[in-house]
Amino acid sequence: MATKRSTPNEYESPPLPQPNTGETSSSVSEFESPEGEFALAADAAEAEAESYLTGVDSQLLAAKSEIEKLLGHLAAQTDGPVSQAAMDANIVGVGIGLGSGESGGIPGEPVLEVYTIEKQSPADMQAKLASAVGVSALASSDFPIHMVQTGIVDAFQHRMRLRPAPGGISVGHVRITAGTLGCLSRGRSAPRNSRLMVLSNNHVLANSNVASLGDPILQAGPADGGRMPADQIAVLERFVPINFAGGNNLVDCATGWAWPDRVRPELMYISGGVIRYFRVGGVPVAAVPGLNVGKTGRTTQLTSGRVTAIGVTVNVNYGGGRVARFVNQMAVRAGAGDFSQGGDSGSLIWTWDSRRAPVGLLFAGGGGTTFANRIGDVLNALDINLVT
């Protein structure tokens, strides 16, 4: 098992401007520039949302504002994971939604949408809020309010922005939704041996062959709120093209050249609300049926399972009518629940023992079965070694 600890100054940074500097370069994609299409679209969407809210009835906005103050007070309570005051208030959020007739408000007209811990009638909630926040309009029986029972709202684990970014967390090419950062790697020969790189799938980092080298890689992935330029951690460095023409594929993999101070070699999981880190081994082992394995990923977090088959050939649907045939893959199933779900693509799979030796790179699944590339094939295809 590799025990060498890497430090940021061992590695070169990508030859691109740092996020938030406002610099430009001929090698930078359109998304690097604050004047680019991505930023303009984001600005337009934000302006549209603000324009909508300005047209909402002032009583609704006043009620929303007062409830937001109440939520701020409740959030400041510190007598346990969920304060007694919050439980008594039975409210965890508020927004402006649309009426739907039966559930409150005139269909298509703005309503106050209130999110609650326990189910409560609109009339009871209106009376409680009218007393608590002092908005007389709330006491009216025809005040447009829509109750939504959400229970206690938890943050989606492994989907947050985290620096330096560990393995197991949300990541993605700027044009995709989100996948998982598997782990770190470095090239086997110059000049790539001085580059610290993130490892994941082609369809996570290279948008299923559609990306260009140098494209931004974000953490968190775009679906989890990652935006340019603030959330860029790497640039697309290399990927193995996926054959959609009927040929055999061994791997779905890619690397992103990272700024060393924005990533870390540990993998993560969350226990008791606390982020915990651990290391995996650097020397791959072969998968065999019955081998106990684990992974930590963006969607299902830390899970364990067992290799159920090797030498697998499987057709994988990538959407848009594109299907790719993969050979010499491994299959994994959990004893209970799912070993993985959508968004876990790119997770490193390792032995569930003290070695935590790398076994595979998760890339697909269905019906409770997860499929993964053999890690040796991944390393050879990308000409890299793991940095653990």
DOTORMI-527413 format. One record per atom (N, C-alpha, C, O): x, y negated, z; residue in one letter. Coordinates in steps of 0.001 Angstrom, whole numbers, plus 500000, padded with zeros to 6 digits. Layout:
REM DOTORMI-527413
XYZA ...
//
This chain:
REM DOTORMI-527413
500848501190500000M 500000500000500000M 500887498755500000M 501846498661500767M 500557497816499141A 501332496595499096A 501060495761500340A 499911495601500752A 502131495229500939T 501964494426502153T 502489493012501978T 502347492189502882T 503093492713500834K 503645491394500613K 502545490339500636K 501516490497499979K 502758489273501385R 501785488200501466R 502175487097500488R 503307486612500498R 501231486712499651S 501521485680498670S 501336484299499283S 500538484127500205S 502057483336498784T 501894481946499173T 501671481127497921T 502175481484496856T 500919480023498021P 500568479264496834P 501745478788496009P 501663478747494781P 502869478417496680N 503969477855495909N 504746478897495115N 505695478547494415N 504363480178495207E 505001481196494387E 504518481141492955E 505168481677492058E 503378480495492729Y 502712480592491437Y 502558479226490786Y 502442478202491460Y 502559479238489464E 502310478028488706E 500820477735488654E 499996478647488726E 500480476457488529S 499085476078488337S 498788475991486855S 499690475744486056S 497525476193486473P 497155476060485064P 497503474666484547P 497352473685485276P 497965474563483301P 498373473265482745P 497183472443482299P 497101472029481143P 496250472206483228L 495052471444482937L 494861470409484023L 495369470589485130L 494142469324483744P 493918468308484772P 493162468867485951P 492304469737485800P 493487468361487136Q 492786468783488335Q 491367468240488319Q 491143467126487846Q 490389469014488833P 489027468490488920P 488977467196489718P 489744466997490659P 488058466320489321N 487804465037489975N 488864463988489708N 488820462916490313N 489822464255488820T 490854463255488546T 490446462321487425T 490958461205487329T 489522462768486570G 489129461950485445G 490109462003484299G 489923461294483310G 491162462827484392E 492139462948483323E 491544463728482161E 490550464438482318E 492161463588480997T 491732464342479833T 492924465026479202T 494068464623479413T 492656466051478435S 493697466793477752S 493108467420476513S 491940467809476512S 493891467527475461S 493395468111474222S 493071469574474380S 492320470130473578S 493634470228475422S 493392471651475612S 492199471932476513S 491835473089476724S 491598470889477038V 490493471050477980V 489176471144477219V 488964470422476245V 488297472030477664S 487003472181477001S 486137470964477240S 486469470105478056S 485018470892476522E 484110469762476638E 483569469598478045E 483178468498478437E 483543470680478805F 482948470604480136F 483866469950481156F 483422469628482257F 485130469745480821E 486042469093481756E 485731467616481896E 485918467047482971E 485257466980480825S 485080465537480818S 483776465137481489S 482743465760481244S 483806464100482339P 482556463632482945P 481606463039481917P 480434462812482215P 482102462786480703E 481251462280479633E 480728463407478754E 480027463160477773E 481070464657479109G 480734465792478263G 479265466163478324G 478502465608479115G 478877467109477477E 477493467553477338E 476946468085478652E 475789467840478993E 477782468815479391F 477329469434480639F 476907468369481641F 475839468460482245F 477766467346481813A 477467466293482774A 476252465480482340A 475427465110483176A 476132465198481045L 474998464433480559L 473689465169480789L 472688464564481173L 473698466490480551A 472490467280480770A 472109467279482243A 470932467175482589A 473127467398483120A 472859467388484561A 472277466050484985A 471338466004485780A 472837464943484451D 472334463611484784D 470893463447484314D 470069462868485022D 470587463957483118A 469237463839482580A 468240464601483437A 467136464120483692A 468632465798483882A 467745466599484719A 467488465907486047A 466360465903486541A 468538465315486632E 468383464624487910E 467477463404487750E 466639463129488608E 467649462677486648A 466823461496486396A 465362461895486211A 464461461194486671A 465128463024485539E 463765463498485322E 463086463833486647E 461914463517486851E 463837464478487548A 463277464829488856A 462952463581489660A 461905463506490303A 463854462598489624E 463623461361490362E 462416460614489792E 461620460043490536E 462294460627488472S 461160459957487831S 459841460594488253S 458853459896488480S 459829461920488356Y 458608462611488766Y 458192462184490169Y 457019461908490421Y 459172462130491089L 458858461802492474L 458346460379492619L 457524460107493495L 458812459473491783T 458334458087491893T 456856457977491538T 456203457008491923T 456319458956490810G 454911458932490441G 454007459633491417G 452794459679491214G 454577460186492487V 453785460897493486V 453134459896494436V 453708458851494745V 451933460227494891D 451190459363495811D 452035458986497015D 452726459833497580D 451984457727497409S 452828457223498494S 452535457911499821S 453434458066500647S 451273458330500039Q 450954459025501280Q 451666460380501350Q 452146460786502408Q 451728461067500213L 452449462341500179L 453926462139500492L 454508462879501285L 454519461145499871L 455949460893500086L 456221460462501524L 457238460838502106L 455299459665502104A 455481459234503491A 455402460426504433A 456188460530505376A 454448461333504179A 454322462534505007A 455561463414504866A 456069463954505850A 456038463550503639K 457244464354503407K 458429463767504157K 459210464501504762K 458564462452504121S 459679461793504805S 459638462020506312S 460668462274506937S 458438461927506893E 458319462128508340E 458593463579508729E 459214463840509759E 458137464508507917I 458404465916508212I 459905466207508090I 460449467008508850I 460560465563507143E 462010465736507012E 462738465255508267E 463735465848508678E 462239464188508867K 462828463721510130K 462632464769511221K 463535465037512014K 461425465363511247L 461160466419512220L 462104467596511997L 462632468161512955L 462316467963510747L 463231469073510439L 464648468763510885L 465365469644511359L 465050467499510733G 466373467111511206G 466500467267512709G 467538467701513208G 465451466916513425H 465451467089514883H 465505468565515257H 466245468956516160H 464720469381514562L 464695470813514860L 466039471462514564L 466474472353515294L 466699471019513498A 467998471595513131A 469063471291514164A 470053472014514277A 468857470205514929A 469846469816515939A 469719470614517223A 470599470546518081A 468625471377517372Q 468453472192518577Q 469488473316518562Q 469754473904517513Q 470062473610519705T 471162474584519758T 470917475714520743T 471868476369521169T 469660475962521119D 469405476998522119D 469183478362521465D 468174479021521718D 470118478775520634G 470052480104520025G 470064480023518522G 470023478928517963G 470120481175517842P 470150481209516384P 468978480456515757P 469157479750514764P 467772480603516333V 466607479830515909V 466003479225517170V 465562479954518059V 465982477897517253S 465563477245518494S 464096477512518807S 463289477752517909S 463767477465520088Q 462370477628520496Q 461520476502519938Q 460355476705519596Q 462109475306519845A 461368474175519286A 460978474439517843A 459871474111517416A 461905475040517093A 461608475363515693A 460519476422515608A 459629476342514762A 460595477415516489M 459561478453516496M 458198477853516832M 457191478209516220M 458167476945517804D 456906476320518198D 456352475457517066D 455143475432516836D 457233474753516361A 456789473897515257A 456325474730514080A 455494474282513290A 456854475940513956N 456457476861512887N 456669476249511502N 455851476452510605N 457742475514511326I 457997474886510034I 459495474916509742I 460318474590510598I 459826475312508525V 461243475389508160V 461580474544506941V 462754474402506599V 460573473978506277G 460892473180505106G 459674472470504552G 458540472754504937G 459928471532503632V 458858470775503005V 459317470311501632V 460503470067501409V 458369470193500720G 458689469710499386G 457436469211498700G 456347469235499272G 457600468761497471I 456471468343496647I 456246469416495594I 457117469688494767I 455051470026495638G 454722471060494673G 453499470680493869G 453132469508493797G 452873471665493270L 451669471448492484L 450504472218493090L 450658473360493524L 449352471589493116G 448161472244493627G 447766473426492757G 448026473453491554G 447133474399493394S 446717475597492658S 445306476020493027S 444958477197492937S 444497475057493443G 443103475380493748G 442943476096495061G 442822475459496108G 442939477435495022E 442701478236496225E 443734477982497308E 443393477936498490E 445016477814496916S 446064477680497924S 446258476242498389S 447108475986499243S 445503475311497856G 445592473942498331G 445845472962497206G 446715473178496363G 445060471857497196G 445269470808496217G 444580471071494899G 444248472206494558G 444373469987494165I 443777470092492836I 444781470723491885I 445942470315491873I 444371471706491088P 445328472352490176P 446079471333489325P 445478470473488681P 447405471449489336G 448242470580488525G 448587469251489146G 449426468523488614G 447948468903490288E 448227467640490957E 449246467857492079E 449293468943492658E 450074466833492401P 451072466987493452P 450454467323494807P 449406466794495175P 451123468213495542V 450716468553496900V 451941468569497791V 453074468669497320V 451692468469499078L 452761468628500055L 452915470126500311L 451996470758500831L 454040470691499961E 454267472128500161E 455077472315501433E 456204471831501541E 454498473021502393V 455115473199503709V 455464474675503895V 454623475551503697V 456708474937504278Y 457204476300504452Y 457220476647505937Y 457792475922506751Y 456580477772506279T 456386478120507683T 457031479454508049T 457292480300507194T 457277479614509347I 457831480868509857I 456734481924509926I 456904483047509450I 455608481549510522E 454462482445510635E 453296481891509818E 453227480693509544E 452390482775509439K 451217482345508684K 450358481438509553K 450143481710510735K 449875480367508956Q 449044479422509691Q 448089478766508700Q 448453478531507548Q 446876478473509141S 445907477861508238S 446309476418507950S 446905475760508802S 445988475924506760P 446289474523506443P 445693473557507448P 446322472556507791P 444478473842507930A 443822472934508881A 444610472842510182A 444819471748510707A 445051473993510707D 445818473984511950D 447156473279511761D 447587472517512627D 447826473535510608M 449097472893510358M 448923471389510186M 449754470613510659M 447846470966509512Q 447603469542509334Q 447436468845510680Q 447966467756510896Q 446702469479511571A 446483468874512889A 447792468800513663A 448081467797514315A 448579469867513588K 449863469895514300K 450811468837513756K 451468468131514521K 450880468731512444L 451784467758511839L 451316466332512082L 452130465439512316L 450007466118512027A 449490464776512280A 449884464302513669A 450202463130513872A 449860465232514630S 450237464885516003S 451744464708516138S 452217463799516820S 452493465594515476A 453950465603515651A 454639464470514918A 455576463873515448A 454188464160513696V 454921463173512896V 454196461846512790V 454748460884512257V 452965461775513291G 452278460497513355G 451827459942512031G 451759458723511872G 451516460792511073V 450987460333509786V 449496460612509786V 449073461767509725V 448689459539509856S 447250459710510007S 446624460430508826S 445638461149508990S 447186460244507636A 446605460878506452A 446596462390506576A 445741463057505993A 447547462939507339L 447635464391507486L 446426464964508212L 446112466144508054L 445746464144509003A 444587464636509748A 443370464821508865A 442398465463509263A 443422464265507679S 442284464370506771S 442167465775506214S 443160466400505841S 440926466263506165S 440711467628505686S 440988467782504202S 441206468893503718S 440981466652503469D 441231466760502035D 442651466364501657D 442953466158500482D 443533466256502673F 444932465951502355F 445525467144501601F 445418468276502073F 446145466916500446P 446633468041499625P 447876468699500217P 448983468168500120P 447677469849500821I 448783470564501454I 448731472043501061I 447663472656501049I 449877472592500748H 449989473998500353H 450927474690501338H 452090474307501468H 450418475711502030M 451209476434503022M 451891477634502367M 451255478404501648M 453187477785502622V 453955478918502093V 454698479571503254V 455573478952503860V 454353480811503563Q 455046481523504631Q 456342482122504083Q 456316482999503220Q 457470481638504596T 458775482147504159T 459493482932505246T 460444483661504966T 459023482780506526G 459800483311507632G 461021482433507846G 461119481343507283G 461954482914508665I 463216482195508857I 463983482243507539I 464180483318506973I 464411481097507057V 465126481029505777V 466622481172506025V 467227480362506728V 467209482207505443D 468640482460505595D 469390482045504337D 468856482119503230D 470625481612504516A 471476481346503362A 471746482662502639A 471904483705503272A 471799482605501302F 472178483793500544F 473660484049500766F 474504483233500395F 473962485172501366Q 475349485482501680Q 476152485692500406Q 475641486182499399Q 477416485309500475H 478387485470499393H 478050484602498185H 478625484792497113H 477127483653498341R 476771482784497218R 477170481344497477R 476897480464496661R 477816481100498612M 478204479746498961M 479497479341498261M 480170480174497654M 479836478074498348R 481133477581497902R 482106477783499049R 481808477411500184R 483264478368498771L 484226478662499826L 485635478461499291L 485985478980498231L 486456477693500040R 487845477471499657R 488770477759500830R 488499477354501960R 489861478460500555P 490151479133499290P 489204480305499080P 488771480942500040P 488880480588497810A 487871481586497481A 488416483000497622A 489471483306497066A 487715483878498360P 488157485266498530P 487488486192497518P 486578485782496797P 487936487419497472G 487249488434496700G 485895488734497309G 485712488641498522G 484928489102496441G 483593489425496913G 482614488280496860G 481457488439497248G 483057487112496381I 482196485934496399I 481736485582494994I 482310486041494006I 480692484761494915S 480115484338493636S 481127483583492787S 481861482726493279S 481150483924491483V 482044483267490540V 481428483397489156V 480545484229488951V 481877482595488213G 481370482767486859G 481904481749485878G 482283480637486247G 481925482157484604H 482186481236483505H 481133480143483535H 480005480376483970H 481489478960483080V 480609477804483194V 479275477994482477V 478317477285482785V 479184478933481528R 477951479108480760R 477128480330481187R 476119480628480549R 477524481039482237I 476758482215482648I 475973481903483915I 475905480750484342I 475379482935484514T 474664482764485781T 475655482906486947T 476115481905487495T 475975484125487318A 476957484350488375A 477296485827488456A 476445486684488216A 478531486116488792G 478988487461489079G 479851487419490314G 479671486563491181G 480791488342490395T 481615488467491599T 483101488369491264T 483573488941490282T 483825487634492100L 485277487605492036L 485777488900492678L 485574489120493872L 486432489760491884G 486859491055492398G 488024490949493363G 487927491358494519G 489138490390492873C 490339490222493688C 491326489405492871C 490984488903491801C 492541489271493368L 493572488522492668L 494550489460491960L 494671490638492298L 495242488901490970S 496192489687490198S 497289488772489667S 497216487550489802S 498306489382489062R 499363488635488387R 499841489450487196R 499716490675487185R 500393488766486186G 500887489458485008G 502103490307485320G 502800490081486309G 502346491286484463R 503482492186484663R 504785491655484078R 505859492171484386R 504697490636483241S 505898490088482607S 505748488587482433S 504644488048482515S 506881487912482191A 506869486461482024A 506105486088480751A 506142486835479773A 505425484958480749P 505299484002481860P 504150484317482809P 503944483598483787P 503391485392482532R 502189485667483301R 502477486183484706R 501584486198485553R 503713486607484963N 504018487082486316N 504137485942487322N 504249486181488524N 504114484712486837S 504130483564487752S 502743482918487848S 502599481821488388S 501732483602487323R 500368483090487381R 499542483910488375R 499515485139488302R 498882483238489283L 497955483899490191L 496585483871489526L 496080482800489190L 495978485046489335M 494775485139488517M 493648485846489259M 493883486765490043M 492422485402488998V 491256486098489512V 490883487191488517V 491020487014487307V 490414488311489034L 490016489450488213L 488518489670488350L 487979489687489457L 487855489837487218S 486438490165487207S 486115490772485843S 487013491220485130S 484838490783485486N 484416491337484202N 484526490317483067N 484530489107483292N 484613490834481856N 484488489994480666N 483163489237480717N 483132488031480473N 482068489931481032H 480772489255480970H 480562488257482103H 479605487483482080H 481454488270483097V 481409487285484177V 482307486086483875V 481889484940484036V 483537486347483437L 484502485270483211L 484561484800481765L 484921483652481504L 484212485675480819A 484360485336479395A 483036485358478646A 483026485351477415A 481923485384479365N 480602485261478744N 480399486271477623N 479889485934476555N 480804487516477879S 480597488619476927S 481145488293475536S 480434488372474535S 482431487924475502N 483181487637474264N 482967486242473711N 483696485835472807N 481996485492474216V 481634484219473599V 482545483073474031V 482586482040473363V 483269483231475123A 484082482159475682A 485371481955474896A 485746482773474056A 486035480846475188S 487356480535474635S 488365480474475767S 488036480073476883S 489599480875475476L 490644480773476482L 490765479323476945L 490723478392476141L 490915479155478253G 490969477817478830G 489636477305479328G 489575476246479953G 488554478044479062D 487238477622479561D 487216477614481090D 487937478388481720D 486399476752481690P 486329476671483155P 485659477886483785P 484708478451483244P 486178478264484929I 485590479302485776I 485238478647487102I 486073477995487729I 483995478829487518L 483486478122488687L 483257479050489865L 482941480227489693L 483419478512491055Q 483058479199492291Q 482384478165493182Q 483038477221493626Q 481109478320493447A 480232479439493128A 479869479437491644A 480059478444490943A 479330480599491173G 478866480658489814G 477749479654489577G 477101479221490529G 477509479272488315P 476487478263488023P 475119478543488634P 474446477613489078P 474693479806488668A 473386480124489243A 473325479853490735A 472241479703491298A 474479479790491377D 474541479554492814D 474978478130493143D 475384477837494268D 474888477249492146G 475146475832492385G 476490475339491925G 476770474148492069G 477351476195491373G 478658475752490908G 478540474782489747G 477797475030488797G 479269473681489822R 479218472648488794R 480630472151488462R 481545472198489284R 480760471681487237M 481990471023486833M 481930469545487207M 480867468927487154M 483104468972487595P 484404469631487732P 484712470083489159P 485739470715489406P 483816469756490100A 484141469938491517A 484384471384491906A 485151471641492833A 483749472350491219D 483789473743491657D 484675474631490790D 484609475855490904D 485499474044489928Q 486384474857489103Q 487543475386489929Q 488206474630490638Q 487784476691489836I 488921477291490533I 489940477882489573I 491067478172489975I 489563478067488296A 490449478752487361A 490031478434485934A 488992477820485693A 490869478870484988V 490543478807483573V 490659480214482993V 491486481011483436V 489836480505482014L 489884481827481382L 491267482050480782L 491738481256479969L 491912483140481192E 493296483404480795E 493412484546479782E 494201484458478842E 492643485601479964R 492696486743479048R 491434487576479249R 490903487652480357R 490960488197478180F 489855489142478315F 489976490208477245F 490526489971476170F 489455491384477554V 489413492481476595V 488060492413475899V 487031492560476559V 488028492192474577P 486749492082473877P 485909493348474025P 486437494460473995P 484607493171474183I 483677494290474236I 483236494629472814I 482831493746472058I 483315495889472458N 482925496351471127N 481427496620471111N 480949497544471769N 480689495812470358F 479246495988470231F 478871496632468892F 477700496660468516F 479881497151468177A 479638497700466841A 479590499217466833A 479677499830465769A 479456499827467987G 479338501278468053G 480595502002468452G 480573503219468638G 481710501275468589G 482954501903469025G 482968502138470517G 482089501673471242G 483986502873470974N 484113503178472401N 484745502013473151N 485652501357472637N 484269501757474365N 484853500787475288N 485339501510476533N 484687502429477029N 486485501085477024L 486998501601478293L 486746500629479440L 486521501038480579L 486787499325479121V 486765498323480192V 485907497126479814V 485737496798478640V 485378496492480834D 484718495191480745D 485451494326481764D 485091494310482942D 486481493605481314C 487346492937482285C 487963491665481710C 488071491504480495C 488364490769482607A 488971489497482224A 489710488921483417A 489467489297484564A 490621487995483123T 491345487289484178T 491191485788483993T 491053485293482874T 491216485079485109G 491199483623485104G 492412483102485847G 492662483496486986G 493161482227485217W 494371481645485811W 493931480613486838W 493321479603486487W 494236480865488101A 493702480071489205A 494698479059489729A 495910479259489652A 494166477964490265W 494988477087491091W 495241477837492403W 494290478210493091W 496512478062492755P 496802478937493900P 496179478517495217P 495883479365496059P 495974477210495411D 495412476776496688D 493893476896496735D 493279476556497746D 493280477379495649R 491823477504495616R 491348478948495755R 490145479208495736R 492269479874495892V 491911481288496023V 492736481912497138V 493725481337497594V 492315483102497571R 493067483822498598R 492995485313498301R 492039485765497671R 493990486094498741P 494024487522498399P 493065488393499190P 492789489522498783P 492551487902500307E 491617488709501091E 490264488832500406E 489894488006499571E 489532489882500776L 488134490032500414L 487292489637501626L 487807489573502742L 486005489371501414M 485162488874502504M 483928489738502738M 483486490480501861M 483395489621503932Y 482042490065504233Y 481544489216505385Y 482333488525506029Y 480253489256505654I 479673488452506723I 479051489366507752I 478264490250507415I 479404489154509009S 478866489947510107S 478508489011511248S 479341488229511705S 477257489096511710G 476824488232512791G 476895486760512446G 477098485917513320G 476727486454511170G 476777485070510728G 478172484513510591G 478341483325510315G 479184485355510779V 480585484918510711V 481256485536509492V 481117486733509243V 481986484718508728I 482738485233507582I 483978485957508095I 484754485401508873I 484155487189507658R 485304487985508053R 486077488408506807R 485496488600505740R 487377488547506953Y 488243488845505822Y 488999490147506045Y 489286490532507178Y 489314490813504947F 490114492026505032F 490912492176503743F 490597491565502722F 491943492997503812R 492799493253502651R 492552494653502114R 492149495562502840R 492805494795500826V 492775496118500210V 494182496485499792V 495081495645499794V 494369497749499433G 495674498188498979G 495942497739497555G 495030497338496833G 497191497810497165G 497578497393495825G 497839498542494878G 498014498321493679G 497870499770495388V 498194500933494559V 496915501688494231V 496255502199495136V 496548501767492941P 495294502432492570P 495323503931492856P 496385504554492879P 494148504491493073V 493983505935493169V 492889506355492197V 492045505547491811V 492911507607491811A 491924508122490858A 490627508468491575A 490629508959492703A 489535508202490899A 488230508576491434A 487968510048491172A 488275510571490101A 487394510705492171V 486955512091492018V 485556512198492613V 485236511455493541V 484725513082492116P 483389513239492690P 483458513516494186P 484262514328494645P 482607512834494934G 482579513000496383G 483423511989497128G 483347511921498355G 484239511190496419L 485093510199497084L 484232509093497682L 483392508514496993L 484440508800498957N 483724507717499624N 484360506380499250N 485573506206499364N 483532505442498803V 484057504162498334V 483227503015498896V 482130503211499419V 483774501827498774G 483083500629499210G 483305499495498233G 484152499578497343G 482540498444498406K 482702497221497621K 482073496078498403K 481210496290499255K 482513494871498101T 481863493692498635T 481577492771497464T 482473492455496681T 480314492336497343G 479921491587496161G 478953490471496449G 478426490347497554G 478730489671495449R 477935488454495551R 476499488703496007R 475952487890496751R 475872489802495584T 474448489993495835T 474163490925497012T 473418490559497921T 474742492114497005T 474446493084498065T 475527493134499132T 475468493964500040T 476505492261499031Q 477566492121500027Q 478352493426500233Q 478717494090499263Q 478606493786501476L 479435494958501776L 478566496211501789L 477633496326502584L 478889497153500892T 478135498406500827T 479098499571500658T 480229499406500201T 478625500745501035S 479422501963500851S 478626502961500030S 477398502899499973S 479334503876499399G 478684504885498582G 479642506023498294G 480674506177498948G 479279506810497305R 480091507973496962R 480162508106495444R 479163507934494745R 481353508415494950V 481497508686493525V 480715509960493224V 480969511011493812V 479764509853492305T 478924511016491977T 479329511675490669T 478997512837490433T 480043510948489816A 480471511527488540A 481637510738487988A 481773509545488259A 482484511408487209I 483566510762486480I 483479511208485024I 482683512081484678I 484305510600484175G 484242510937482759G 482903510578482140G 482440511240481212G 482292509541482652V 480938509171482234V 480967508391480918V 481797507499480740V 480073508724480012T 479786507916478830T 478411507309479021T 477454508016479335T 478308505997478832V 477053505318479104V 476874504147478151V 477825503413477882V 475671503969477644N 475326502805476835N 474824501701477753N 473915501912478556N 475420500528477629V 475096499408478514V 474477498283477701V 475034497847476693V 473327497823478148N 472602496747477472N 473075495403478007N 472973495140479205N 473594494549477123Y 474072493225477511Y 473087492118477156Y 473404490937477299Y 471899492488476695G 470913491502476327G 471104491013474903G 472163491199474304G 470067490387474373G 470144489863473026G 470328490932471967G 470852490650470889G 469904492160472257G 470045493240471301G 471439493849471234G 471718494667470358G 472312493456472151R 473686493972472142R 473827495125473131R 473556494981474323R 474254496264472611V 474484497450473431V 475906497933473172V 476350497996472026V 476610498270474237A 477990498742474115A 478124500113474762A 477589500354475844A 478842501007474094R 479080502353474630R 480401502378475388R 481444502005474850R 480345502821476640F 481536502943477477F 481819504415477740F 480904505214477940F 483102504757477737V 483523506136477979V 484501506169479143V 485108505157479494V 484645507359479739N 485566507574480860N 485305506620482025N 486232506060482610N 484036506450482342Q 483632505607483470Q 483357506469484699Q 483369507697484626Q 483109505809485825M 482720506520487042M 481333506053487459M 480941504918487184M 480600506928488118A 479280506597488641A 479319506652490161A 479964507522490746A 478621505713490796V 478598505618492259V 477162505428492718V 476402504678492106V 476790506108493797R 475487505914494416R 475660505765495922R 476547506368496525R 474796504951496512A 474796504794497962A 473949505888498592A 473044506419497949A 474236506228499843G 473427507224500539G 472017506729500780G 471063507506500759G 471891505423501010A 470587504795501212A 470653503392500652A 471673502718500798A 469593502941500018G 469591501618499418G 470431501582498153G 470730502618497560G 470803500386497752D 471574500193496529D 473036499928496835D 473363499168497748D 473914500559496067F 475333500245496173F 475606498873495565F 476486498148496029F 474850498518494527S 475019497214493886S 473724496785493228S 472814497588493019S 473659495500492904Q 472553494926492140Q 473126493862491211Q 474325493585491232Q 472252493269490393G 472698492218489500G 473414491114490251G 472964490685491314G 474530490652489701G 475342489640490370G 476535490233491079G 477461489504491435G 476542491561491298D 477698492224491913D 478756492597490875D 479829493083491232D 478459492372489586S 479424492703488534S 480753492009488787S 480791490822489111S 481829492746488640G 483163492216488881G 483743492615490217G 484923492379490475G 482925493224491081S 483409493642492401S 484466494736492272S 484352495636491439S 485476494641493096L 486471495698493192L 485902496837494043L 485325496595495103L 486066498066493581I 485649499251494344I 486895499909494907I 487883500088494195I 486851500272496188W 488024500809496870W 487607501952497786W 486432502112498117W 488601502746498188T 488309503908499028T 487841503457500405T 488409502544501005T 486790504118500895W 486234503776502205W 487017504521503285W 486507505434503934W 488258504107503454D 489138504658504490D 490190503606504797D 490122502491504279D 491155503946505629S 492134502954506071S 493016502445504941S 493604501370505057S 493119503196503851R 493934502733502726R 493259501593501967R 493918500657501515R 491929501686501836R 491169500773500988R 491865500624499635R 492092499515499151R 492190501749499051A 492924501771497788A 491986501472496628A 490877502006496591A 492398500632495678P 491524500294494552P 491223501493493667P 492106502291493351P 489947501604493271V 489478502736492480V 488860502288491163V 489112502892490120V 488049501230491204G 487340500842490003G 486921499389490009G 487048498690491014G 486410498942488850L 485883497591488704L 484422497723488282L 484123498173487176L 483531497331489161L 482087497464488963L 481632496573487804L 482026495410487721L 480791497127486900F 480354496302485780F 478911496510485353F 478385495685484605F 478244497574485791A 476883497830485315A 476150498745486283A 476745499337487183A 474846498846486075G 474077499747486924G 472618499776486532G 472142498930485776G 471915500767487060G 470492500889486819G 469928502063487586G 470585503095487721G 468697501910488096G 468044502999488787G 468782503512490001G 468670504689490341G 469536502647490663G 470257503054491871G 471644503601491613G 472355503912492569G 472064503735490350T 473407504212490019T 474256503051489521T 473828502283488659T 475439502930490057T 476399501897489664T 477461502516488771T 477877503652488997T 477900501784487765F 478958502249486878F 480160501317486981F 480023500102487127F 481335501923486899A 482563501148487066A 483653501647486137A 483743502838485840A 484490500703485678N 485703501056484945N 486725501646485903N 486765501263487072N 487532502551485438R 488652503018486241R 489653501880486389R 490000501226485405R 490113501640487601I 490955500471487836I 492279500561487080I 492818499535486666I 492807501758486894G 494041501898486128G 493871501436484696G 494768500806484134G 492720501745484095D 492451501289482738D 492367499765482677D 492827499151481714D 491780499160483707V 491668497706483763V 493046497056483833V 493336496116483093V 493891497563484726L 495220496975484901L 496042497097483633L 496748496162483255L 495956498234482981N 496724498427481750N 496194497557480615N 496975496995479846N 494890497445480507A 494303496670479430A 494649495195479536A 494856494525478525A 494711494692480758L 495025493265480973L 496498493021481249L 496928491871481341L 497287494101481383D 498725494021481664D 498987493240482942D 499757492280482957D 498328493675484017I 498424492981485306I 498667493987486429I 498476495191486262I 499089493462487567N 499105494187488846N 498232493415489830N 498054492204489700N 497697494121490803L 496874493449491800L 497749492692492802L 498868493110493102L 497236491598493304V 497866490845494377V 496990491004495593V 495913490413495682V 497463491817496541T 496660492140497712T 497404491826499001T 496871492038500090T 
//
